[in-house]
Amino acid sequence: MGIFWDLMQESKLEEQEAKASSLEERVNILEKELEKTRKLMTRILIALEEHIQVDIDGDGKKGA
């Protein structure tokens, strides 16, 4: 549940950041958010694969 709580908190921070004035700032914020989302999705996938012992992403490994 900690991961989902973190997501909720990040979402609230993102709302404030989304009010950035320039397009360049907005693009930079979105790029950072995309990287955070990718890292989080990887952590979730690893945890899920380890929990259910199934290779979901087809990389030949179950988890890390």
N, C-alpha and C positions, 0 to 999 in steps of 0.2 A: 504493500500500500504506500510505502514511502516514495516510490517512483512516481505514482500518480499524484501524490500531494505536491511533489516537486514540480510536476507539469502544471498543476493549477497555479502555483506561485509564479512560475516563469510566465505563464499566460498573462497574469496581472502586470508583471513588469513590462512585458511586450506591449501592452496597451499604452503604457506611458511612453515607451520608446517610439511607438508608431506615430506619435505626434511630432516627430522630428520635422524640421522646417524644409530642408532641401531634399531633392530627389537622390542625390549622392549619399546623403546620410541614411536615407531610407533603404537604399540598395545595400549599403554596408551592414545595416542592422539585419536585413533579411538574410544576407549571406551568413552572418554569425548564427542566426537562428536556425538556418538550414543545417549547418554543421552540428549544432547542439542536438537537433532532432535526429540526424543520422547516427550520432554517437549513442543517443538514448535508445533508438530502435535496435541498434546492434546489441546493447546490453540486455534489452528485453528479449530479443531473439535467443541469445545465449542462455539466459535464465530459463526461458520456456523449453528450449531443447534439452537442457540438463534436467529439468523437472519431469518432462514427459518421455525423455529418452528416445526422441525421434529427430532425424536429420531433416529439419523443415526446409532449409535453404539449399539443400543438395550439394553441400561442400564436402561431404564425406565424413563429417564430424558431428557429434551430438554435444553441443555446447562449445566451450572454449577450445 
